[in-house]
Amino acid sequence: MQPQTLFWLLLALSAYGYYLGRKQALTVSGGKIRTLHSLPDYYGYYVALWCALPALAILSLWLLLDDKLILQWVLAELPPAYRNLPQDRLSLTVNVIYNLLAGERQAGDVDPALVQAAEHYRQLKSLGYQALTVLVLAGATAALTWARRRISPKLRARNRVETVIRIALLLSSVLAIFTTIGIVLSVLFEALRFFEMVSPLEFLFGLKWSPQIALRADQVGASGSFGFIPLLVGTLLITAIAMAVAAPLGLLSAVYLSEFARTRTRAIVKPLLEVLAGIPTVVYGFFAALVVAPWLRDFGAQLGLTISSESALAAGLVMGIMIIPFVSSLADDALTAVPRSLREGAYGLGATQAETITGVLLPAALPGIVSGMLLAVSRAIGETMIVVMAAGMTAKLTLNPLDSVTTITVQIVSLLVGDQEFDSPKTLAAFALGLTLFVITLGLNLVALHVVRKYREQYE
């Protein structure tokens, strides 16, 4: 039985265990639920957890180790000519075996010893699945039976279930923390390798970005330029244009929806506005490249301006439309959450509706508004497709929104496209860019956190 099928079967068995546990609790109580320590549902959860957790642990451990163990077994039975190969050649041999299993290689084109090894691997895998099925189902059934027999009126089922839930929440938090640490360290170590080849000062303060590294020393441009400033300026320029569109439109729409719109209008307009956040970014990119950029170029020609067919203005305008929901939705929620007493107090003091909005509601909702702005800025900084299709990939140090520029994320993608070896400054530069972008985003978060804490202390 395949692991996916076995997993769903295990969930069904756990649901049946919940039914049996709840039924057994009602039986031992004689119909008097007050005699039970916990509600009947907790006894059902208790049996279901005992049925699922040990079996899931066995399933996870098996799936983690079976490929490695089977592969070592298969490689140990290969002829000595294969077993004594260097590690890189042995990896190629393993790839051939996997390709035979996937049907991507024909048996007639491969050494018969490898064909036999692939067949042996398939047999062991099938046998392993059969053993896994028996082991998981037998373990789940045994645990279900044991847990059901333990049910009694004095069993503290609620405490046991809540303990399991607390442990699960703790493990999830620890996993999230270690995942974040792992991501940061992986980027940091590769960035340090880059800074061993390129000076940090050249990277942080260089004014030219041309990461092309020649294959031979006599070629032109044998040493690339890794100045970060053009990418930073391009990123900030497009983000500033996007926020100049999204911030006022998003905030004004939030004020309208929360303070002026009728209930029916709000129920229609807000979902329609939030649909913008669900449109794929590649669609925005096509819209920017095929509609907005040509229109801007033609409109600029009528005014005597030279606007590039790929410009920061086109990318920023479309990106601003895309991130309007991020500003509007969070700002609307923040304004709606402001206590009614603040509004009534302002009106009682003689303030107009406009004065109440600008002098009371917006300052009181500032933490939520700042959160929405920060989310929008982060979304704009991390956008790639719109920039590639509408702003180009040329790194220029310019503040002219009518010219083509590029951003940090676009360059990260371009540096890692294709088969790359992580031993050259060109490839490792992507990790240096990622680390720098992480530091910039962290700084924005700290600034926003300071603003939120300051105004939250004032209005709470």
KEBANU-953724 format. One record per residue (C-alpha): residue number from 1; residue in three letters; x, y, z. Coordinates in steps of 0.05 Angstrom, whole numbers. Layout:
% KEBANU-953724
(NUM,"ALA",(X,Y,Z))
...
This chain:
% KEBANU-953724
(1,"MET",(0,0,0))
(2,"GLN",(26,69,-19))
(3,"PRO",(43,116,39))
(4,"GLN",(-10,166,16))
(5,"THR",(-65,113,18))
(6,"LEU",(-39,87,84))
(7,"PHE",(-42,158,113))
(8,"TRP",(-115,168,94))
(9,"LEU",(-132,98,120))
(10,"LEU",(-98,116,186))
(11,"LEU",(-140,180,191))
(12,"ALA",(-203,140,179))
(13,"LEU",(-182,90,233))
(14,"SER",(-170,148,281))
(15,"ALA",(-239,176,267))
(16,"TYR",(-268,107,283))
(17,"GLY",(-226,108,346))
(18,"TYR",(-258,174,365))
(19,"TYR",(-327,143,357))
(20,"LEU",(-308,82,398))
(21,"GLY",(-277,124,453))
(22,"ARG",(-337,169,460))
(23,"LYS",(-384,110,459))
(24,"GLN",(-343,74,512))
(25,"ALA",(-344,135,557))
(26,"LEU",(-420,139,553))
(27,"THR",(-423,64,568))
(28,"VAL",(-380,65,630))
(29,"SER",(-417,126,656))
(30,"GLY",(-484,90,652))
(31,"GLY",(-513,149,617))
(32,"LYS",(-494,196,673))
(33,"ILE",(-444,244,642))
(34,"ARG",(-434,280,708))
(35,"THR",(-397,219,735))
(36,"LEU",(-343,227,682))
(37,"HIS",(-282,270,695))
(38,"SER",(-284,299,625))
(39,"LEU",(-336,308,571))
(40,"PRO",(-347,247,526))
(41,"ASP",(-314,281,467))
(42,"TYR",(-248,284,503))
(43,"TYR",(-249,208,512))
(44,"GLY",(-259,202,437))
(45,"TYR",(-201,249,424))
(46,"TYR",(-159,209,474))
(47,"VAL",(-170,144,436))
(48,"ALA",(-161,178,368))
(49,"LEU",(-94,208,389))
(50,"TRP",(-68,142,415))
(51,"CYS",(-89,109,350))
(52,"ALA",(-57,162,305))
(53,"LEU",(6,188,338))
(54,"PRO",(47,124,347))
(55,"ALA",(28,100,277))
(56,"LEU",(46,168,247))
(57,"ALA",(113,166,283))
(58,"ILE",(127,97,253))
(59,"LEU",(105,121,184))
(60,"SER",(148,184,187))
(61,"LEU",(210,147,211))
(62,"TRP",(202,94,158))
(63,"LEU",(194,144,101))
(64,"LEU",(255,182,127))
(65,"LEU",(301,122,128))
(66,"ASP",(276,70,78))
(67,"ASP",(305,102,15))
(68,"LYS",(374,108,46))
(69,"LEU",(374,38,74))
(70,"ILE",(349,6,10))
(71,"LEU",(399,45,-32))
(72,"GLN",(457,23,12))
(73,"TRP",(433,-49,7))
(74,"VAL",(429,-45,-69))
(75,"LEU",(497,-11,-76))
(76,"ALA",(529,-63,-31))
(77,"GLU",(509,-118,-81))
(78,"LEU",(537,-82,-142))
(79,"PRO",(601,-108,-174))
(80,"PRO",(666,-82,-142))
(81,"ALA",(679,-38,-203))
(82,"TYR",(619,4,-183))
(83,"ARG",(628,1,-108))
(84,"ASN",(699,28,-112))
(85,"LEU",(680,89,-154))
(86,"PRO",(694,159,-128))
(87,"GLN",(635,194,-95))
(88,"ASP",(618,237,-156))
(89,"ARG",(619,177,-203))
(90,"LEU",(579,136,-154))
(91,"SER",(526,192,-152))
(92,"LEU",(520,187,-227))
(93,"THR",(509,112,-220))
(94,"VAL",(454,124,-169))
(95,"ASN",(421,173,-217))
(96,"VAL",(422,120,-271))
(97,"ILE",(387,71,-224))
(98,"TYR",(334,124,-207))
(99,"ASN",(324,140,-281))
(100,"LEU",(312,66,-295))
(101,"LEU",(260,63,-240))
(102,"ALA",(225,125,-267))
(103,"GLY",(226,98,-338))
(104,"GLU",(270,155,-364))
(105,"ARG",(325,107,-386))
(106,"GLN",(318,45,-429))
(107,"ALA",(346,-20,-401))
(108,"GLY",(381,-36,-468))
(109,"ASP",(425,26,-461))
(110,"VAL",(449,11,-390))
(111,"ASP",(497,-40,-359))
(112,"PRO",(457,-103,-341))
(113,"ALA",(485,-99,-270))
(114,"LEU",(451,-31,-261))
(115,"VAL",(387,-58,-291))
(116,"GLN",(389,-115,-241))
(117,"ALA",(403,-66,-185))
(118,"ALA",(343,-23,-205))
(119,"GLU",(298,-85,-205))
(120,"HIS",(325,-105,-138))
(121,"TYR",(311,-35,-112))
(122,"ARG",(239,-39,-137))
(123,"GLN",(228,-106,-104))
(124,"LEU",(256,-82,-37))
(125,"LYS",(213,-20,-42))
(126,"SER",(150,-60,-54))
(127,"LEU",(167,-107,3))
(128,"GLY",(180,-47,48))
(129,"TYR",(112,-18,32))
(130,"GLN",(79,-84,50))
(131,"ALA",(117,-88,116))
(132,"LEU",(101,-15,131))
(133,"THR",(27,-26,119))
(134,"VAL",(25,-86,167))
(135,"LEU",(67,-50,219))
(136,"VAL",(27,15,218))
(137,"LEU",(-42,-16,218))
(138,"ALA",(-23,-67,271))
(139,"GLY",(6,-13,315))
(140,"ALA",(-54,33,306))
(141,"THR",(-103,-23,321))
(142,"ALA",(-65,-45,383))
(143,"ALA",(-60,27,409))
(144,"LEU",(-134,39,395))
(145,"THR",(-153,-24,434))
(146,"TRP",(-108,-8,492))
(147,"ALA",(-133,64,497))
(148,"ARG",(-206,42,493))
(149,"ARG",(-196,-7,550))
(150,"ARG",(-166,47,594))
(151,"ILE",(-228,90,592))
(152,"SER",(-261,98,660))
(153,"PRO",(-298,153,696))
(154,"LYS",(-235,173,733))
(155,"LEU",(-191,178,671))
(156,"ARG",(-169,250,662))
(157,"ALA",(-180,250,587))
(158,"ARG",(-184,325,580))
(159,"ASN",(-117,336,615))
(160,"ARG",(-84,283,571))
(161,"VAL",(-112,312,507))
(162,"GLU",(-94,383,525))
(163,"THR",(-23,361,544))
(164,"VAL",(-15,332,474))
(165,"ILE",(-41,395,443))
(166,"ARG",(7,439,484))
(167,"ILE",(65,395,463))
(168,"ALA",(44,400,390))
(169,"LEU",(39,475,395))
(170,"LEU",(107,479,428))
(171,"LEU",(139,435,375))
(172,"SER",(107,477,320))
(173,"SER",(136,540,351))
(174,"VAL",(204,509,358))
(175,"LEU",(202,484,287))
(176,"ALA",(184,553,261))
(177,"ILE",(241,584,301))
(178,"PHE",(292,534,277))
(179,"THR",(267,540,206))
(180,"THR",(278,615,208))
(181,"ILE",(347,606,239))
(182,"GLY",(364,554,186))
(183,"ILE",(344,600,129))
(184,"VAL",(384,659,158))
(185,"LEU",(446,616,170))
(186,"SER",(443,583,102))
(187,"VAL",(441,652,68))
(188,"LEU",(493,680,116))
(189,"PHE",(545,625,104))
(190,"GLU",(539,630,28))
(191,"ALA",(542,706,33))
(192,"LEU",(606,701,74))
(193,"ARG",(636,658,19))
(194,"PHE",(619,713,-30))
(195,"PHE",(651,767,14))
(196,"GLU",(715,725,15))
(197,"MET",(719,736,-60))
(198,"VAL",(690,807,-64))
(199,"SER",(703,863,-15))
(200,"PRO",(642,882,27))
(201,"LEU",(658,955,15))
(202,"GLU",(657,944,-60))
(203,"PHE",(591,908,-55))
(204,"LEU",(556,957,-8))
(205,"PHE",(582,1021,-39))
(206,"GLY",(598,1002,-111))
(207,"LEU",(562,1041,-165))
(208,"LYS",(563,989,-221))
(209,"TRP",(530,921,-224))
(210,"SER",(555,873,-277))
(211,"PRO",(563,804,-247))
(212,"GLN",(585,769,-311))
(213,"ILE",(648,728,-299))
(214,"ALA",(688,706,-360))
(215,"LEU",(709,633,-367))
(216,"ARG",(780,651,-388))
(217,"ALA",(827,704,-361))
(218,"ASP",(840,733,-430))
(219,"GLN",(767,748,-443))
(220,"VAL",(739,818,-438))
(221,"GLY",(707,831,-370))
(222,"ALA",(743,774,-335))
(223,"SER",(726,807,-268))
(224,"GLY",(654,828,-256))
(225,"SER",(628,889,-219))
(226,"PHE",(586,876,-158))
(227,"GLY",(562,945,-136))
(228,"PHE",(497,940,-97))
(229,"ILE",(476,1013,-101))
(230,"PRO",(442,1010,-170))
(231,"LEU",(399,952,-148))
(232,"LEU",(380,986,-83))
(233,"VAL",(362,1051,-119))
(234,"GLY",(320,1014,-170))
(235,"THR",(284,975,-116))
(236,"LEU",(269,1037,-75))
(237,"LEU",(248,1076,-136))
(238,"ILE",(196,1025,-158))
(239,"THR",(173,1015,-87))
(240,"ALA",(164,1089,-76))
(241,"ILE",(122,1096,-140))
(242,"ALA",(80,1036,-119))
(243,"MET",(68,1064,-49))
(244,"ALA",(52,1132,-78))
(245,"VAL",(-6,1097,-114))
(246,"ALA",(-26,1046,-61))
(247,"ALA",(-20,1086,3))
(248,"PRO",(-69,1143,-12))
(249,"LEU",(-118,1101,-52))
(250,"GLY",(-117,1044,-1))
(251,"LEU",(-124,1090,59))
(252,"LEU",(-180,1132,28))
(253,"SER",(-218,1070,7))
(254,"ALA",(-211,1043,78))
(255,"VAL",(-238,1108,107))
(256,"TYR",(-297,1107,58))
(257,"LEU",(-314,1034,72))
(258,"SER",(-310,1041,148))
(259,"GLU",(-342,1110,157))
(260,"PHE",(-385,1128,97))
(261,"ALA",(-406,1066,59))
(262,"ARG",(-472,1032,72))
(263,"THR",(-473,960,96))
(264,"ARG",(-494,934,28))
(265,"THR",(-443,976,-9))
(266,"ARG",(-388,953,38))
(267,"ALA",(-408,880,29))
(268,"ILE",(-400,888,-46))
(269,"VAL",(-341,935,-53))
(270,"LYS",(-293,905,-2))
(271,"PRO",(-292,834,-32))
(272,"LEU",(-284,864,-102))
(273,"LEU",(-226,906,-77))
(274,"GLU",(-193,845,-45))
(275,"VAL",(-198,806,-110))
(276,"LEU",(-139,848,-134))
(277,"ALA",(-95,811,-84))
(278,"GLY",(-114,744,-113))
(279,"ILE",(-95,760,-185))
(280,"PRO",(-29,725,-205))
(281,"THR",(29,773,-211))
(282,"VAL",(45,749,-281))
(283,"VAL",(-23,776,-302))
(284,"TYR",(-4,844,-274))
(285,"GLY",(62,837,-311))
(286,"PHE",(27,825,-378))
(287,"PHE",(-19,884,-364))
(288,"ALA",(40,928,-349))
(289,"ALA",(80,906,-410))
(290,"LEU",(24,905,-461))
(291,"VAL",(-22,962,-438))
(292,"VAL",(9,1009,-387))
(293,"ALA",(80,1015,-415))
(294,"PRO",(59,1028,-488))
(295,"TRP",(7,1078,-464))
(296,"LEU",(58,1115,-422))
(297,"ARG",(108,1115,-481))
(298,"ASP",(56,1144,-529))
(299,"PHE",(30,1194,-478))
(300,"GLY",(101,1217,-463))
(301,"ALA",(115,1225,-537))
(302,"GLN",(56,1272,-542))
(303,"LEU",(86,1314,-486))
(304,"GLY",(155,1312,-516))
(305,"LEU",(182,1264,-463))
(306,"THR",(223,1202,-478))
(307,"ILE",(195,1144,-438))
(308,"SER",(229,1077,-444))
(309,"SER",(187,1018,-465))
(310,"GLU",(209,986,-400))
(311,"SER",(206,1038,-345))
(312,"ALA",(203,1042,-270))
(313,"LEU",(140,1084,-276))
(314,"ALA",(101,1029,-312))
(315,"ALA",(123,976,-262))
(316,"GLY",(110,1020,-202))
(317,"LEU",(40,1041,-224))
(318,"VAL",(17,970,-236))
(319,"MET",(50,945,-173))
(320,"GLY",(15,1000,-135))
(321,"ILE",(-52,975,-161))
(322,"MET",(-34,905,-140))
(323,"ILE",(-18,923,-67))
(324,"ILE",(-78,969,-55))
(325,"PRO",(-116,912,-20))
(326,"PHE",(-58,902,29))
(327,"VAL",(-65,974,52))
(328,"SER",(-140,980,47))
(329,"SER",(-160,915,81))
(330,"LEU",(-116,923,142))
(331,"ALA",(-131,997,149))
(332,"ASP",(-205,983,144))
(333,"ASP",(-200,929,198))
(334,"ALA",(-160,977,242))
(335,"LEU",(-211,1033,234))
(336,"THR",(-270,987,247))
(337,"ALA",(-237,962,311))
(338,"VAL",(-232,1032,341))
(339,"PRO",(-280,1034,400))
(340,"ARG",(-346,1068,388))
(341,"SER",(-336,1109,451))
(342,"LEU",(-280,1149,417))
(343,"ARG",(-325,1169,360))
(344,"GLU",(-382,1189,407))
(345,"GLY",(-334,1227,452))
(346,"ALA",(-308,1268,392))
(347,"TYR",(-379,1282,368))
(348,"GLY",(-399,1302,439))
(349,"LEU",(-344,1354,440))
(350,"GLY",(-370,1384,376))
(351,"ALA",(-322,1354,326))
(352,"THR",(-345,1345,255))
(353,"GLN",(-340,1277,220))
(354,"ALA",(-278,1299,183))
(355,"GLU",(-245,1323,247))
(356,"THR",(-264,1258,282))
(357,"ILE",(-232,1217,226))
(358,"THR",(-168,1257,222))
(359,"GLY",(-160,1274,295))
(360,"VAL",(-185,1212,330))
(361,"LEU",(-196,1151,286))
(362,"LEU",(-133,1153,243))
(363,"PRO",(-86,1164,303))
(364,"ALA",(-122,1110,343))
(365,"ALA",(-118,1061,284))
(366,"LEU",(-46,1079,267))
(367,"PRO",(-16,1013,290))
(368,"GLY",(-60,974,242))
(369,"ILE",(-49,1024,186))
(370,"VAL",(27,1021,195))
(371,"SER",(22,945,193))
(372,"GLY",(-15,948,127))
(373,"MET",(35,997,99))
(374,"LEU",(93,954,120))
(375,"LEU",(62,892,89))
(376,"ALA",(51,931,25))
(377,"VAL",(124,955,24))
(378,"SER",(149,885,36))
(379,"ARG",(105,859,-20))
(380,"ALA",(130,913,-67))
(381,"ILE",(203,900,-49))
(382,"GLY",(195,825,-60))
(383,"GLU",(158,830,-127))
(384,"THR",(194,800,-187))
(385,"MET",(149,785,-246))
(386,"ILE",(122,855,-256))
(387,"VAL",(192,884,-254))
(388,"VAL",(219,833,-303))
(389,"MET",(164,846,-353))
(390,"ALA",(154,921,-345))
(391,"ALA",(218,951,-317))
(392,"GLY",(272,908,-348))
(393,"MET",(334,874,-321))
(394,"THR",(385,929,-333))
(395,"ALA",(419,955,-271))
(396,"LYS",(423,1031,-277))
(397,"LEU",(440,1082,-224))
(398,"THR",(384,1131,-238))
(399,"LEU",(327,1165,-203))
(400,"ASN",(290,1178,-268))
(401,"PRO",(224,1139,-265))
(402,"LEU",(219,1143,-341))
(403,"ASP",(281,1099,-350))
(404,"SER",(288,1024,-344))
(405,"VAL",(316,997,-279))
(406,"THR",(319,931,-242))
(407,"THR",(310,907,-170))
(408,"ILE",(345,862,-121))
(409,"THR",(296,805,-128))
(410,"VAL",(301,804,-204))
(411,"GLN",(376,799,-200))
(412,"ILE",(372,742,-149))
(413,"VAL",(328,703,-198))
(414,"SER",(372,718,-258))
(415,"LEU",(435,697,-221))
(416,"LEU",(406,629,-201))
(417,"VAL",(372,611,-267))
(418,"GLY",(398,548,-300))
(419,"ASP",(451,499,-277))
(420,"GLN",(497,538,-232))
(421,"GLU",(556,518,-190))
(422,"PHE",(559,551,-122))
(423,"ASP",(633,567,-126))
(424,"SER",(636,632,-165))
(425,"PRO",(623,704,-144))
(426,"LYS",(568,710,-196))
(427,"THR",(526,655,-164))
(428,"LEU",(543,671,-92))
(429,"ALA",(524,744,-104))
(430,"ALA",(452,722,-101))
(431,"PHE",(460,702,-28))
(432,"ALA",(494,768,-12))
(433,"LEU",(435,804,-44))
(434,"GLY",(387,761,-4))
(435,"LEU",(423,775,61))
(436,"THR",(424,850,47))
(437,"LEU",(350,849,30))
(438,"PHE",(336,811,94))
(439,"VAL",(373,864,135))
(440,"ILE",(334,920,100))
(441,"THR",(268,887,113))
(442,"LEU",(287,874,185))
(443,"GLY",(303,948,193))
(444,"LEU",(235,967,165))
(445,"ASN",(202,919,214))
(446,"LEU",(239,950,273))
(447,"VAL",(219,1020,252))
(448,"ALA",(146,1000,244))
(449,"LEU",(148,963,311))
(450,"HIS",(173,1026,345))
(451,"VAL",(117,1068,314))
(452,"VAL",(64,1017,333))
(453,"ARG",(88,1013,406))
(454,"LYS",(91,1088,412))
(455,"TYR",(20,1101,390))
(456,"ARG",(-8,1039,423))
(457,"GLU",(17,1064,489))
(458,"GLN",(-16,1131,475))
(459,"TYR",(-85,1107,456))
(460,"GLU",(-95,1044,498))
